Amino acid sequence: MEHHPAAAWLTEAATSAVQQHGSGDLLRIVLIVMILGCALTAWFLLSGYKRKDD
């Protein structure tokens, strides 16, 4: 398995966020990003149904 510096940075940032503020803030951020991602994905997939192919 290769080492990815970006992944290491992300885990360090998450670890420091949990240590400083507890897991509540991190959980809120994860949930908000997940909900926004689902909404954008649904919009992208459903927007194709409006177009009429003539």
mmCIF file of the N, C-alpha and C atoms, coordinates in Angstrom:
data_MODEL
# 
_entry.id   MODEL 
# 
loop_
_atom_site.group_PDB 
_atom_site.id 
_atom_site.type_symbol 
_atom_site.label_atom_id 
_atom_site.label_alt_id 
_atom_site.label_comp_id 
_atom_site.label_asym_id 
_atom_site.label_entity_id 
_atom_site.label_seq_id 
_atom_site.pdbx_PDB_ins_code 
_atom_site.Cartn_x 
_atom_site.Cartn_y 
_atom_site.Cartn_z 
_atom_site.occupancy 
_atom_site.B_iso_or_equiv 
_atom_site.pdbx_formal_charge 
_atom_site.auth_seq_id 
_atom_site.auth_comp_id 
_atom_site.auth_asym_id 
_atom_site.auth_atom_id 
_atom_site.pdbx_PDB_model_num 
ATOM 1   N N  . MET A 1 1  ? 0.849   -1.179 0.000   1.00 0.00 ? 1  MET A N  1 
ATOM 2   C CA . MET A 1 1  ? 0.000   0.000  0.000   1.00 0.00 ? 1  MET A CA 1 
ATOM 3   C C  . MET A 1 1  ? 0.896   1.244  0.000   1.00 0.00 ? 1  MET A C  1 
ATOM 4   N N  . GLU A 1 2  ? 0.583   2.160  -0.860  1.00 0.00 ? 2  GLU A N  1 
ATOM 5   C CA . GLU A 1 2  ? 1.394   3.363  -0.985  1.00 0.00 ? 2  GLU A CA 1 
ATOM 6   C C  . GLU A 1 2  ? 1.007   4.397  0.071   1.00 0.00 ? 2  GLU A C  1 
ATOM 7   N N  . HIS A 1 3  ? 1.965   5.221  0.416   1.00 0.00 ? 3  HIS A N  1 
ATOM 8   C CA . HIS A 1 3  ? 1.710   6.299  1.370   1.00 0.00 ? 3  HIS A CA 1 
ATOM 9   C C  . HIS A 1 3  ? 1.331   7.558  0.598   1.00 0.00 ? 3  HIS A C  1 
ATOM 10  N N  . HIS A 1 4  ? 0.195   8.132  0.940   1.00 0.00 ? 4  HIS A N  1 
ATOM 11  C CA . HIS A 1 4  ? -0.271  9.350  0.285   1.00 0.00 ? 4  HIS A CA 1 
ATOM 12  C C  . HIS A 1 4  ? -0.180  10.506 1.271   1.00 0.00 ? 4  HIS A C  1 
ATOM 13  N N  . PRO A 1 5  ? 0.636   11.522 0.973   1.00 0.00 ? 5  PRO A N  1 
ATOM 14  C CA . PRO A 1 5  ? 0.791   12.651 1.900   1.00 0.00 ? 5  PRO A CA 1 
ATOM 15  C C  . PRO A 1 5  ? -0.519  13.395 2.148   1.00 0.00 ? 5  PRO A C  1 
ATOM 16  N N  . ALA A 1 6  ? -1.395  13.463 1.123   1.00 0.00 ? 6  ALA A N  1 
ATOM 17  C CA . ALA A 1 6  ? -2.670  14.163 1.311   1.00 0.00 ? 6  ALA A CA 1 
ATOM 18  C C  . ALA A 1 6  ? -3.538  13.424 2.322   1.00 0.00 ? 6  ALA A C  1 
ATOM 19  N N  . ALA A 1 7  ? -3.532  12.104 2.257   1.00 0.00 ? 7  ALA A N  1 
ATOM 20  C CA . ALA A 1 7  ? -4.319  11.317 3.204   1.00 0.00 ? 7  ALA A CA 1 
ATOM 21  C C  . ALA A 1 7  ? -3.763  11.477 4.616   1.00 0.00 ? 7  ALA A C  1 
ATOM 22  N N  . ALA A 1 8  ? -2.449  11.535 4.736   1.00 0.00 ? 8  ALA A N  1 
ATOM 23  C CA . ALA A 1 8  ? -1.845  11.720 6.059   1.00 0.00 ? 8  ALA A CA 1 
ATOM 24  C C  . ALA A 1 8  ? -2.221  13.084 6.629   1.00 0.00 ? 8  ALA A C  1 
ATOM 25  N N  . TRP A 1 9  ? -2.214  14.103 5.772   1.00 0.00 ? 9  TRP A N  1 
ATOM 26  C CA . TRP A 1 9  ? -2.592  15.438 6.221   1.00 0.00 ? 9  TRP A CA 1 
ATOM 27  C C  . TRP A 1 9  ? -4.042  15.462 6.682   1.00 0.00 ? 9  TRP A C  1 
ATOM 28  N N  . LEU A 1 10 ? -4.918  14.775 5.946   1.00 0.00 ? 10 LEU A N  1 
ATOM 29  C CA . LEU A 1 10 ? -6.338  14.746 6.289   1.00 0.00 ? 10 LEU A CA 1 
ATOM 30  C C  . LEU A 1 10 ? -6.563  14.048 7.630   1.00 0.00 ? 10 LEU A C  1 
ATOM 31  N N  . THR A 1 11 ? -5.892  12.929 7.846   1.00 0.00 ? 11 THR A N  1 
ATOM 32  C CA . THR A 1 11 ? -6.065  12.229 9.112   1.00 0.00 ? 11 THR A CA 1 
ATOM 33  C C  . THR A 1 11 ? -5.494  13.034 10.276  1.00 0.00 ? 11 THR A C  1 
ATOM 34  N N  . GLU A 1 12 ? -4.391  13.731 10.045  1.00 0.00 ? 12 GLU A N  1 
ATOM 35  C CA . GLU A 1 12 ? -3.837  14.583 11.107  1.00 0.00 ? 12 GLU A CA 1 
ATOM 36  C C  . GLU A 1 12 ? -4.782  15.735 11.435  1.00 0.00 ? 12 GLU A C  1 
ATOM 37  N N  . ALA A 1 13 ? -5.399  16.318 10.406  1.00 0.00 ? 13 ALA A N  1 
ATOM 38  C CA . ALA A 1 13 ? -6.336  17.413 10.637  1.00 0.00 ? 13 ALA A CA 1 
ATOM 39  C C  . ALA A 1 13 ? -7.559  16.920 11.386  1.00 0.00 ? 13 ALA A C  1 
ATOM 40  N N  . ALA A 1 14 ? -8.055  15.758 11.015  1.00 0.00 ? 14 ALA A N  1 
ATOM 41  C CA . ALA A 1 14 ? -9.220  15.196 11.712  1.00 0.00 ? 14 ALA A CA 1 
ATOM 42  C C  . ALA A 1 14 ? -8.887  14.856 13.151  1.00 0.00 ? 14 ALA A C  1 
ATOM 43  N N  . THR A 1 15 ? -7.702  14.308 13.378  1.00 0.00 ? 15 THR A N  1 
ATOM 44  C CA . THR A 1 15 ? -7.287  13.958 14.731  1.00 0.00 ? 15 THR A CA 1 
ATOM 45  C C  . THR A 1 15 ? -7.149  15.197 15.605  1.00 0.00 ? 15 THR A C  1 
ATOM 46  N N  . SER A 1 16 ? -6.550  16.249 15.053  1.00 0.00 ? 16 SER A N  1 
ATOM 47  C CA . SER A 1 16 ? -6.394  17.470 15.848  1.00 0.00 ? 16 SER A CA 1 
ATOM 48  C C  . SER A 1 16 ? -7.740  18.138 16.102  1.00 0.00 ? 16 SER A C  1 
ATOM 49  N N  . ALA A 1 17 ? -8.664  18.046 15.142  1.00 0.00 ? 17 ALA A N  1 
ATOM 50  C CA . ALA A 1 17 ? -9.996  18.628 15.345  1.00 0.00 ? 17 ALA A CA 1 
ATOM 51  C C  . ALA A 1 17 ? -10.733 17.890 16.453  1.00 0.00 ? 17 ALA A C  1 
ATOM 52  N N  . VAL A 1 18 ? -10.602 16.576 16.492  1.00 0.00 ? 18 VAL A N  1 
ATOM 53  C CA . VAL A 1 18 ? -11.260 15.794 17.539  1.00 0.00 ? 18 VAL A CA 1 
ATOM 54  C C  . VAL A 1 18 ? -10.642 16.093 18.896  1.00 0.00 ? 18 VAL A C  1 
ATOM 55  N N  . GLN A 1 19 ? -9.338  16.235 18.947  1.00 0.00 ? 19 GLN A N  1 
ATOM 56  C CA . GLN A 1 19 ? -8.680  16.497 20.224  1.00 0.00 ? 19 GLN A CA 1 
ATOM 57  C C  . GLN A 1 19 ? -9.015  17.883 20.756  1.00 0.00 ? 19 GLN A C  1 
ATOM 58  N N  . GLN A 1 20 ? -9.139  18.869 19.879  1.00 0.00 ? 20 GLN A N  1 
ATOM 59  C CA . GLN A 1 20 ? -9.388  20.231 20.320  1.00 0.00 ? 20 GLN A CA 1 
ATOM 60  C C  . GLN A 1 20 ? -10.859 20.499 20.623  1.00 0.00 ? 20 GLN A C  1 
ATOM 61  N N  . HIS A 1 21 ? -11.759 20.005 19.770  1.00 0.00 ? 21 HIS A N  1 
ATOM 62  C CA . HIS A 1 21 ? -13.166 20.383 19.879  1.00 0.00 ? 21 HIS A CA 1 
ATOM 63  C C  . HIS A 1 21 ? -14.096 19.218 20.187  1.00 0.00 ? 21 HIS A C  1 
ATOM 64  N N  . GLY A 1 22 ? -13.589 18.033 20.266  1.00 0.00 ? 22 GLY A N  1 
ATOM 65  C CA . GLY A 1 22 ? -14.447 16.881 20.460  1.00 0.00 ? 22 GLY A CA 1 
ATOM 66  C C  . GLY A 1 22 ? -14.970 16.402 19.120  1.00 0.00 ? 22 GLY A C  1 
ATOM 67  N N  . SER A 1 23 ? -15.681 15.303 19.142  1.00 0.00 ? 23 SER A N  1 
ATOM 68  C CA . SER A 1 23 ? -16.129 14.706 17.881  1.00 0.00 ? 23 SER A CA 1 
ATOM 69  C C  . SER A 1 23 ? -17.401 15.362 17.343  1.00 0.00 ? 23 SER A C  1 
ATOM 70  N N  . GLY A 1 24 ? -18.058 16.217 18.105  1.00 0.00 ? 24 GLY A N  1 
ATOM 71  C CA . GLY A 1 24 ? -19.314 16.820 17.667  1.00 0.00 ? 24 GLY A CA 1 
ATOM 72  C C  . GLY A 1 24 ? -19.152 17.708 16.450  1.00 0.00 ? 24 GLY A C  1 
ATOM 73  N N  . ASP A 1 25 ? -18.137 18.563 16.431  1.00 0.00 ? 25 ASP A N  1 
ATOM 74  C CA . ASP A 1 25 ? -17.920 19.453 15.292  1.00 0.00 ? 25 ASP A CA 1 
ATOM 75  C C  . ASP A 1 25 ? -17.532 18.677 14.046  1.00 0.00 ? 25 ASP A C  1 
ATOM 76  N N  . LEU A 1 26 ? -16.678 17.685 14.202  1.00 0.00 ? 26 LEU A N  1 
ATOM 77  C CA . LEU A 1 26 ? -16.261 16.880 13.063  1.00 0.00 ? 26 LEU A CA 1 
ATOM 78  C C  . LEU A 1 26 ? -17.454 16.124 12.488  1.00 0.00 ? 26 LEU A C  1 
ATOM 79  N N  . LEU A 1 27 ? -18.293 15.593 13.346  1.00 0.00 ? 27 LEU A N  1 
ATOM 80  C CA . LEU A 1 27 ? -19.481 14.868 12.888  1.00 0.00 ? 27 LEU A CA 1 
ATOM 81  C C  . LEU A 1 27 ? -20.427 15.802 12.141  1.00 0.00 ? 27 LEU A C  1 
ATOM 82  N N  . ARG A 1 28 ? -20.597 17.020 12.629  1.00 0.00 ? 28 ARG A N  1 
ATOM 83  C CA . ARG A 1 28 ? -21.459 17.991 11.935  1.00 0.00 ? 28 ARG A CA 1 
ATOM 84  C C  . ARG A 1 28 ? -20.925 18.298 10.541  1.00 0.00 ? 28 ARG A C  1 
ATOM 85  N N  . ILE A 1 29 ? -19.625 18.494 10.437  1.00 0.00 ? 29 ILE A N  1 
ATOM 86  C CA . ILE A 1 29 ? -19.025 18.802 9.139   1.00 0.00 ? 29 ILE A CA 1 
ATOM 87  C C  . ILE A 1 29 ? -19.199 17.635 8.188   1.00 0.00 ? 29 ILE A C  1 
ATOM 88  N N  . VAL A 1 30 ? -18.961 16.426 8.660   1.00 0.00 ? 30 VAL A N  1 
ATOM 89  C CA . VAL A 1 30 ? -19.111 15.243 7.810   1.00 0.00 ? 30 VAL A CA 1 
ATOM 90  C C  . VAL A 1 30 ? -20.555 15.099 7.350   1.00 0.00 ? 30 VAL A C  1 
ATOM 91  N N  . LEU A 1 31 ? -21.506 15.297 8.228   1.00 0.00 ? 31 LEU A N  1 
ATOM 92  C CA . LEU A 1 31 ? -22.918 15.170 7.861   1.00 0.00 ? 31 LEU A CA 1 
ATOM 93  C C  . LEU A 1 31 ? -23.341 16.242 6.859   1.00 0.00 ? 31 LEU A C  1 
ATOM 94  N N  . ILE A 1 32 ? -22.887 17.479 7.053   1.00 0.00 ? 32 ILE A N  1 
ATOM 95  C CA . ILE A 1 32 ? -23.250 18.560 6.136   1.00 0.00 ? 32 ILE A CA 1 
ATOM 96  C C  . ILE A 1 32 ? -22.674 18.292 4.746   1.00 0.00 ? 32 ILE A C  1 
ATOM 97  N N  . VAL A 1 33 ? -21.414 17.872 4.689   1.00 0.00 ? 33 VAL A N  1 
ATOM 98  C CA . VAL A 1 33 ? -20.798 17.575 3.393   1.00 0.00 ? 33 VAL A CA 1 
ATOM 99  C C  . VAL A 1 33 ? -21.501 16.399 2.725   1.00 0.00 ? 33 VAL A C  1 
ATOM 100 N N  . MET A 1 34 ? -21.875 15.398 3.494   1.00 0.00 ? 34 MET A N  1 
ATOM 101 C CA . MET A 1 34 ? -22.568 14.239 2.940   1.00 0.00 ? 34 MET A CA 1 
ATOM 102 C C  . MET A 1 34 ? -23.942 14.620 2.392   1.00 0.00 ? 34 MET A C  1 
ATOM 103 N N  . ILE A 1 35 ? -24.687 15.433 3.109   1.00 0.00 ? 35 ILE A N  1 
ATOM 104 C CA . ILE A 1 35 ? -26.008 15.856 2.655   1.00 0.00 ? 35 ILE A CA 1 
ATOM 105 C C  . ILE A 1 35 ? -25.902 16.718 1.406   1.00 0.00 ? 35 ILE A C  1 
ATOM 106 N N  . LEU A 1 36 ? -24.942 17.650 1.394   1.00 0.00 ? 36 LEU A N  1 
ATOM 107 C CA . LEU A 1 36 ? -24.746 18.481 0.200   1.00 0.00 ? 36 LEU A CA 1 
ATOM 108 C C  . LEU A 1 36 ? -24.326 17.636 -0.997  1.00 0.00 ? 36 LEU A C  1 
ATOM 109 N N  . GLY A 1 37 ? -23.469 16.669 -0.772  1.00 0.00 ? 37 GLY A N  1 
ATOM 110 C CA . GLY A 1 37 ? -23.041 15.784 -1.854  1.00 0.00 ? 37 GLY A CA 1 
ATOM 111 C C  . GLY A 1 37 ? -24.193 14.977 -2.416  1.00 0.00 ? 37 GLY A C  1 
ATOM 112 N N  . CYS A 1 38 ? -25.058 14.471 -1.535  1.00 0.00 ? 38 CYS A N  1 
ATOM 113 C CA . CYS A 1 38 ? -26.224 13.712 -1.994  1.00 0.00 ? 38 CYS A CA 1 
ATOM 114 C C  . CYS A 1 38 ? -27.179 14.610 -2.773  1.00 0.00 ? 38 CYS A C  1 
ATOM 115 N N  . ALA A 1 39 ? -27.385 15.833 -2.308  1.00 0.00 ? 39 ALA A N  1 
ATOM 116 C CA . ALA A 1 39 ? -28.281 16.756 -3.000  1.00 0.00 ? 39 ALA A CA 1 
ATOM 117 C C  . ALA A 1 39 ? -27.736 17.124 -4.375  1.00 0.00 ? 39 ALA A C  1 
ATOM 118 N N  . LEU A 1 40 ? -26.442 17.402 -4.463  1.00 0.00 ? 40 LEU A N  1 
ATOM 119 C CA . LEU A 1 40 ? -25.848 17.739 -5.758  1.00 0.00 ? 40 LEU A CA 1 
ATOM 120 C C  . LEU A 1 40 ? -25.867 16.550 -6.713  1.00 0.00 ? 40 LEU A C  1 
ATOM 121 N N  . THR A 1 41 ? -25.638 15.356 -6.202  1.00 0.00 ? 41 THR A N  1 
ATOM 122 C CA . THR A 1 41 ? -25.693 14.162 -7.040  1.00 0.00 ? 41 THR A CA 1 
ATOM 123 C C  . THR A 1 41 ? -27.103 13.930 -7.556  1.00 0.00 ? 41 THR A C  1 
ATOM 124 N N  . ALA A 1 42 ? -28.098 14.082 -6.687  1.00 0.00 ? 42 ALA A N  1 
ATOM 125 C CA . ALA A 1 42 ? -29.490 13.913 -7.108  1.00 0.00 ? 42 ALA A CA 1 
ATOM 126 C C  . ALA A 1 42 ? -29.872 14.961 -8.154  1.00 0.00 ? 42 ALA A C  1 
ATOM 127 N N  . TRP A 1 43 ? -29.451 16.198 -7.941  1.00 0.00 ? 43 TRP A N  1 
ATOM 128 C CA . TRP A 1 43 ? -29.752 17.254 -8.915  1.00 0.00 ? 43 TRP A CA 1 
ATOM 129 C C  . TRP A 1 43 ? -29.117 16.938 -10.268 1.00 0.00 ? 43 TRP A C  1 
ATOM 130 N N  . PHE A 1 44 ? -27.864 16.497 -10.247 1.00 0.00 ? 44 PHE A N  1 
ATOM 131 C CA . PHE A 1 44 ? -27.157 16.183 -11.485 1.00 0.00 ? 44 PHE A CA 1 
ATOM 132 C C  . PHE A 1 44 ? -27.840 15.032 -12.228 1.00 0.00 ? 44 PHE A C  1 
ATOM 133 N N  . LEU A 1 45 ? -28.226 13.987 -11.499 1.00 0.00 ? 45 LEU A N  1 
ATOM 134 C CA . LEU A 1 45 ? -28.854 12.840 -12.145 1.00 0.00 ? 45 LEU A CA 1 
ATOM 135 C C  . LEU A 1 45 ? -30.260 13.159 -12.635 1.00 0.00 ? 45 LEU A C  1 
ATOM 136 N N  . LEU A 1 46 ? -31.014 13.909 -11.851 1.00 0.00 ? 46 LEU A N  1 
ATOM 137 C CA . LEU A 1 46 ? -32.394 14.201 -12.229 1.00 0.00 ? 46 LEU A CA 1 
ATOM 138 C C  . LEU A 1 46 ? -32.507 15.316 -13.260 1.00 0.00 ? 46 LEU A C  1 
ATOM 139 N N  . SER A 1 47 ? -31.480 16.140 -13.405 1.00 0.00 ? 47 SER A N  1 
ATOM 140 C CA . SER A 1 47 ? -31.556 17.222 -14.384 1.00 0.00 ? 47 SER A CA 1 
ATOM 141 C C  . SER A 1 47 ? -31.541 16.677 -15.810 1.00 0.00 ? 47 SER A C  1 
ATOM 142 N N  . GLY A 1 48 ? -31.032 15.500 -16.019 1.00 0.00 ? 48 GLY A N  1 
ATOM 143 C CA . GLY A 1 48 ? -31.026 14.880 -17.340 1.00 0.00 ? 48 GLY A CA 1 
ATOM 144 C C  . GLY A 1 48 ? -32.401 14.497 -17.819 1.00 0.00 ? 48 GLY A C  1 
ATOM 145 N N  . TYR A 1 49 ? -33.344 14.297 -16.902 1.00 0.00 ? 49 TYR A N  1 
ATOM 146 C CA . TYR A 1 49 ? -34.687 13.909 -17.305 1.00 0.00 ? 49 TYR A CA 1 
ATOM 147 C C  . TYR A 1 49 ? -35.486 15.061 -17.887 1.00 0.00 ? 49 TYR A C  1 
ATOM 148 N N  . LYS A 1 50 ? -35.078 16.303 -17.625 1.00 0.00 ? 50 LYS A N  1 
ATOM 149 C CA . LYS A 1 50 ? -35.792 17.461 -18.168 1.00 0.00 ? 50 LYS A CA 1 
ATOM 150 C C  . LYS A 1 50 ? -35.538 17.651 -19.649 1.00 0.00 ? 50 LYS A C  1 
ATOM 151 N N  . ARG A 1 51 ? -34.362 17.262 -20.106 1.00 0.00 ? 51 ARG A N  1 
ATOM 152 C CA . ARG A 1 51 ? -33.990 17.492 -21.500 1.00 0.00 ? 51 ARG A CA 1 
ATOM 153 C C  . ARG A 1 51 ? -34.767 16.553 -22.404 1.00 0.00 ? 51 ARG A C  1 
ATOM 154 N N  . LYS A 1 52 ? -35.252 17.091 -23.514 1.00 0.00 ? 52 LYS A N  1 
ATOM 155 C CA . LYS A 1 52 ? -35.971 16.280 -24.473 1.00 0.00 ? 52 LYS A CA 1 
ATOM 156 C C  . LYS A 1 52 ? -35.046 16.003 -25.648 1.00 0.00 ? 52 LYS A C  1 
ATOM 157 N N  . ASP A 1 53 ? -34.912 14.759 -26.004 1.00 0.00 ? 53 ASP A N  1 
ATOM 158 C CA . ASP A 1 53 ? -34.098 14.383 -27.159 1.00 0.00 ? 53 ASP A CA 1 
ATOM 159 C C  . ASP A 1 53 ? -34.984 14.350 -28.391 1.00 0.00 ? 53 ASP A C  1 
ATOM 160 N N  . ASP A 1 54 ? -34.771 15.290 -29.294 1.00 0.00 ? 54 ASP A N  1 
ATOM 161 C CA . ASP A 1 54 ? -35.587 15.328 -30.517 1.00 0.00 ? 54 ASP A CA 1 
ATOM 162 C C  . ASP A 1 54 ? -34.852 14.749 -31.684 1.00 0.00 ? 54 ASP A C  1 
# 
